[in-house]
Amino acid sequence: MRYVIDPPVQAAVPVAGTDAAFPVRRVYCVGRNYAAHAREMGHDPDREPPFFFMKPADALVVGGADMPYPVATADLHHEIEMVVALGKGGRDVPVESANDLIWGYGVGLDMTRRDIQGEAKKLGRPWDMGKGFDKSAPIAALRPVTATGLIENAAIWLDVNGVRRQASTLKALIWSVPETISYLSGLVELHPGDLILTGTPEGVAAVGRGDVLHGHVDGLTDLEVRIV
């Protein structure tokens, strides 16, 4: 195959403790998957099946790089999430088989231009420009499931400038990781290289230039990113 322009660089996330990288195909995000966060955003979590939005693979910020404060917003919010990296794919995957697709895990941020997202919600428009903007998905080095085991009940938290902003456990997920994988595989065919951001707990809030965000999930590599 001869391309008429240079092909895009393959998006990838480092693998902790190695010089290897995990190639990224798609980045799926689960909306409102913690009950308390759903309520703080004005929704009833007991009535909502999972829903999804996406970020471009090249929106990832890896290797401890700084995140530039994005254009066209005055209300940039943090959302700490556990990231699931798939090493296998499938369609209509049963819940009891979903964990077999997992290659590993990471700690990530779903950064959100909340003002743009809010306006889109009011007008019934897509969220893409509120969620999928450049450099909107910082992520720490991934750890393979062979090193971590299945992560189901870990603590998850985010500090901003040393002050705790978000804190919960994966027990609080409305839809568990295998349920999320299974449901998503009924909407699209999943493939090796897909990432799934599994949702954020309550406490989302604005950040600004100079703020340092430190995210954690028990058993995984911590994420630290500076807004510049």
N, C-alpha and C positions, 0 to 999 in steps of 0.2 A: 504494500500500500504506500503510495506517495502522497503526502499531504501538501496542500497548496500553501499552508502556513505552518509554523512550528506548533505541534500539539501542546495543549496545556500541561503544566507540571502536575504529576500525580500527587494529590493530597495524601498526607500520611501523618501518623502520630507515633512518636518514639515509644519503644517498649522498654520499660524500666530495667536498668541493670545490664543492658545489652547495647550493641550498636545497630540493632535491627529496628525496623519500623513497620507499623501496621498500615497497609494501604486502605484508604477510605473511599467508598463508593457513594453512599448516600448518608445523610444525617437526618434522622427522624426525631421529633420531639413530641412528648406526650403532654397535653395541656391539662392543667388542674387535676393532678393525680394525688394530691394530699388534701384531705378534707378541710383542714384549717386554712390552707391557702385558697381553696375554692371559695370558702366563705369570705375571706378578706377581699376577694375580687368580686363579691356580690352574687355568688352562685350557690345552688343547693347541690352538694356533692352526692347526695343519696339518689338523685334522679338521672345522673349523667353517665352514659357509657363513655369509654375512652374516646378521645379525638386527638388528631395529630396534625402537626404542621412540620415544615421542613426548613433546614438551613442549607445553603450551598456548602459542598465539601471544602471549597477554598475560603470559607469564613472561619476556619479553625485557626487558633493562635496556639502554637506549640513551642516546646523547648524553653519555657520560662520567658518568652518574649513579652514586651510591653503591649498593652492594648491602647491604640489611639482613641481618644474621645471622638465619637462619630459626629459627622456633620448632620445638620437638619434636625437636631433635637436639643431640648433643654431639660430633659427628664430621662436620663439613662439609669435603668434599674438592673440590679443583680438578681440572678436566680440560680442558686447552687443545685446541682443535680448529680446523681450517679449515672455514669455512662456505661452502657452495655455494648461490647464489640462482638459482632457475629463472625464466626469462622465457618459456618455452614448456612445454607439457605433453605428455602422451602415455601410452599404455598399451603394454606389451610392446615397449619401445624397444630396437632392436639396439644392442649395445655401440658399434659403429662410428658410430652416429648420436647417441649420448648427449650428446656435448659440444655439439651444436647447441641443446640445451635451456638451456644455462647463460647467465644474464644477467650474473652477476658473482660476486665472492667477498668474504668477510670473515673476521675473526678473532673467535672466540667461545669461551665457557666453558660447559661442561656441569657446573654445580655440582651436587653430589650429597650428600644426607643419607645417608652411608655406613652408619650404624648402622641406619637404617630399611630401606635396600636390603638389607643383610646379613640382617636378620631375615626380610624377605620371601622372599629366596632360600632360607633354611633351611626355611620353611614352604610353599614352592612357590606363593607368592602373587605378584600383579603388583607391578612396581616403581614404579608411578605416584607414590606419595607420597614415594619416595626420590629421584625424578628430576624430576617435573613440578610441584614446589611453586612458590609465588609467588616471582618475581624470581630464578629459577634459571638464567637464560640471558643473561648479559651478552654484548653483541656490539658491535664497533666499526663505524664507518661502512663501508658497502659500496663496493667499487670495481668498475665495469663491466668485463666481459671485453674490451671495445674499448680500454680503457686499459691493461689488464694483460697481455693475451694469455692463453692457457690456462696454468694453473699446475699443474705436474706434479711438479717435483723440488725445490721450495723448502724451505728450512730452516723449522722450526717450533719455538718455545721459549716457556717461561713462567718469569719471575722472580717470587719472592715476597720483598718487602722488599729487592730488589736482589740476591738470591741465586738462582742458576739451579736450578730444580726439575725441569723437563722439557725435553728437547731431542731432536730427531730431524729427519728430512726426510720429505717426502711420498713419496719412493721406498720408504719402509718400510711404506707401507700394504699390508695383505694384499690388499684389494680396491681397485683404483684408482677414481678418481672416475667415469669412464665405466662401469666394471663395476658400481659401486654404484648409479648411476642406473638402469642397465638392469635390474638384479635387482629393485630396489624397484618399478619400473614394471610388473613381472610380478606384484606383490602388490596394488598399488593404482594407480589412475589418477593420474598426476602432473599438476599444474596450475601456471600462472604464479602466482608469489607463494609457492611452497613453498620452504622452506629445508631443507638437509641438512647436519647436523653430521657430519663424515666420520670421527670417531674420534680417540682421544687416545693419545699415546705413553706410555711408562713414566714413573714418577716421581710418580704421583698421591699426594697427602698432604693432611693436615688444615691448615686455616687458621682464624684467629680474628678477633675484632673488632680493628680497627685495622690489619690487614694490608693491604698494597697489592700487587695482582697486575698484572703487566705482561706481556701476551701479544703474540707476534710471529709473522707468516708473511712471508717475503721477498716484497716487491712490494705488500703490503697495508698498510692503516692499522692502526697498533698499537692494542691495547686496553689501557686502564688502568682498574682498578676498585678501590675501597676497600671493605672489609668494615666495616660500622658497626653 
